[in-house]
């Protein structure tokens, strides 16, 4: 992905309340998680998958906390 591709993708993430910060092609934060993902090494669908994996970890942890308090 190029920096321009990443900039097009970021507002789509925002639509789903996923906040992605970047510097150039380097994704530095996904919501509250620090990240070091260089978008140059990903196709758009691959980067989406990685970001969703980060978010799904949060969802699983929250579910577990609510269930097992």
C-alpha positions in Angstrom: 0.0 0.0 0.0 1.0 3.5 -0.6 0.6 6.4 1.9 -2.3 7.7 -0.4 -4.0 4.2 -0.1 -3.6 4.3 3.7 -5.1 7.8 3.8 -8.1 6.6 1.8 -8.5 3.6 4.2 -8.4 5.6 7.5 -11.8 7.3 7.1 -13.4 3.9 6.3 -12.0 2.6 9.6 -13.4 5.7 11.4 -16.8 4.7 10.1 -16.6 1.7 12.3 -15.1 3.6 15.3 -11.6 2.3 14.6 -9.0 5.0 15.0 -5.8 4.6 13.1 -2.9 7.0 13.4 0.0 6.9 11.0 3.2 8.7 10.0 3.7 8.2 6.3 3.0 4.5 5.6 3.7 3.5 9.2 0.6 2.7 11.3 1.6 3.8 14.8 -1.7 3.3 16.7 -4.9 1.4 16.4 -7.4 2.7 18.9 -5.4 2.6 22.2 -2.8 0.1 20.9 0.6 1.1 19.9 1.5 -0.4 16.5 4.5 -0.6 14.1 2.8 -1.7 10.9 4.4 -0.6 7.7 1.5 -0.4 5.2 4.0 -0.8 2.3 4.2 -4.5 3.2 0.5 -5.1 3.0 -2.3 -5.2 0.4 -5.3 -3.2 1.6 -7.3 -6.3 2.5 -4.4 -7.7 4.5 -4.0 -4.5 6.5 -7.7 -4.5 7.2 -7.4 -8.0 8.5 -4.5 -7.2 10.8 -6.4 -4.1 12.2 -9.5 -6.2 12.8 -7.4 -8.9 14.6 -6.2 -6.2 17.0 -9.8 -5.0 17.6 -11.1 -8.5 18.0 -8.6 -9.2 20.8 -10.2 -6.2 22.7 -13.7 -7.6 22.1 -12.8 -11.1 23.3 -11.1 -9.6 26.4 -14.2 -7.4 27.2 -16.5 -10.4 26.7 -14.5 -12.5 29.1 -14.4 -9.7 31.7 -18.2 -9.3 31.5 -18.8 -13.0 31.7 -16.4 -13.8 34.4 -16.3 -10.4 36.1 
